[in-house]
Amino acid sequence: MRAAGGPDVSVGDVLLSVEDVSLSFGGVRAVSGVSFDIRKGEIRAIIGPNGAGKTSMLNVINGFYHPQKGRITFKGETRSRMRPHDAAYGGIARTFQNVALFRGMTALDNIMAGRTLKMHANFFWQLLRYGPALREEVEHRKRVEEIIDFLKIQEIRRVPVGRLPYGLQKRVELGRALAMEPELLLLDEPMAGMNLEEKEDMSRFVLDVNDHYGTTIALIEHDMGVVMDLSDRVVVLDHGIKIADGTPDEVKRNQAVIDAYLGVAH
């Protein structure tokens, strides 16, 4: 998929670059001078112990937080500040550490909500659900049904998400992010709280999204087995500072990572 606007980026080219980003809350330094890049088509993991600054970094990337220092370049456009809806329109979507769905709405309607930024009919036609708005809704509903089939959640499409088990709620949230047709998908602990079977299912879907849609993925994950199996490259943060960056094998052997995160003797 390719979001509208912006220059084309070839597979393997740098899609997003984080340069010397620092973020503080009062006297607390969440991120300090961090730099790394995300390449088109890869699965890029961001790992580290609790409080390392991982979620803060995702929030900077999608414009929820504005860093005091540094800049981010996305698809060749450099910025120091961006609002979340600008990130969404530009081709960045995300899921959250804690499921953020409309619990009273069905799985289908939650995923349909992800198509909102793709809808262009004016408010009058949307209110009437007639003419251009109806044709547009039919078109977007077809796209949502394709995502439902892709994620194998046909049987729960009409079920309010508040009644679904946690693993399926996570899958619906992934579907809503995919409905935005992102070029860069940010996943904040997509396997958190899941049992082994649910983790295996979600891991497969992450790989399938990357392979089938060509979506570039940046994920935060604490399960090191998942990180090592899924990721092309891994960046490691500790207390807001980057301590390692490389392939899973390189990171796994890095003594600073072992000391700060894995907690096993070298």
Secondary structure, DSSP 4 states (H G I P E B T S, - for coil): ---SSS----TTSEEEEEEEEEEEETTEEEEEEEEEEEETT-EEEEE-STTSSHHHHHHHHTTSS--SEEEEEETTEEES---HHHHHHHTEEEE-SS----TTSBHHHHHHHTTGGG--S-HHHHHHT-THHHHHHHHHHHHHHHHHHHTT-GGGTTSBGGGS-HHHHHHHHHHHHHTT--SEEEEESTTTT--HHHHHHHHHHHHHIIIII--EEEEE-S-HHHHHHH-SEEEEEETTEEEEEE-HHHHHH-HHHIIIII----
